[in-house]
Amino acid sequence: MRNSRARPEVGTFLVATDTDDERLFVGNDLADAERAIMGNTEFTVVGNVRPR
């Protein structure tokens, strides 16, 4: 997942269940989310704006 933006008042930006072959979570603007990712993931996480 790349270059996405959380909408204002979003709870969790990404809920991951039953995923496989996870790759990149890069360049996302998560400032308006309460939390970035829920679930067990193995994404390579780089260059994201973190939730406030």
PyMOL commands that set and color helices and strands:
alter all, ss='L'
color gray80, all
select strands_A, chain A and resi 10-15+24-26+33-38+44-46
alter strands_A, ss='S'
color yellow, strands_A
deselect
rebuild
show_as cartoon
